């Protein structure tokens, strides 16, 4: 298992940038898909929709932000421009925007309203700016379109305060002249880095990886260290959705994509990067609002399950709530999200580790600290196994029997992702140790459902790691 120390060290050399850590710490964000499609019933607008159809008469970004906050998410990503090219802000570079709509007599700015509401509610704000533009006559002409796209990026990145993520969609179809554009990704990235150095670039970019489906399907082991090629692959338009592919959103992860980062998989890969996953999905079948889907809103149970598998499985969760033509989130969506928020607040309110005795083997860490360090949920306090030691056992003991629902583990990912296998065991009524579950990766966060397990002792045993594991947090609820 440990025959190749050089190889193991190579794997952990891929570490995150602080902006990636900050984004992973957000864990759960909401998407808002809003444009002319909201009024035409389409999922991909054609680009020739008249601006006059955009009229959110009851627009209230505060209602969106309140719902997102209540739902336990930490920010909103807005489709500032979707494939139809209609801009939700009064861009100086096109007439195809909210400024030529009847909304607020052409003086409205949805990006302003949503970013302001986010700030008022203590939420982060992110922008989606589709490179594919079916309205812009420059699309498909190369540099003139890239100039146009970059100008719009600059408006968004300089006019609306701090941006946590620029969400780059790989979709690339024909423009109004039947031509296809080859995006100058490197140039776009440079603009984002220069104007918003703290923002992550999602998808067709270097920071956050698309999980590979829109159905909420997760990998049993979601690795953050993956072949560097993965960041390039997503920029290839063929990988993205096709307009006539009606089943795209239902599709899961094909078997060739199941393992992206095991030791076995990475062995033959020359370049590795730290590229954590995000799972994006809609609370409804469509990304945009369609009244006929009012009865098909995902259930609270479904969202809870997806939350536990994504946030609790080393991936960010990005859940779309499409505003209605009035400019409000639909009450069913709000109610469902609120249930998720209530569940999250209650389920993780009372950390039973606080009143447990903690014992570890090895007892002392590499830096002379003890396992007490994992009580604090931050990256400044952690337990680092002595160099060369890949196994770590942590015991949580209580005076009285406890009823346990969730175990939460976090690695100190500043030093990469190291844990490859661990088990969770408990002491039964006779004091004998019983294995409860065998798991693989931890990464930013792993949530193990304990389903009301009753015990006086819980044992977490890391059985394999790339090099000495570093635990940052252990919580039990
Ligand atoms: C895709 C787009 O084509 C969909 O309309 C949606 O915006 C989704 C999040 O990304 O590539």
Boltz pocket constraint, residues with backbone or C-beta under 6 A from the ligand:
constraints:
  - pocket:
      binder: B
      contacts: [[A, 43], [A, 169], [A, 170], [A, 171], [A, 240], [A, 241], [A, 280], [A, 287]]
      max_distance: 6.0
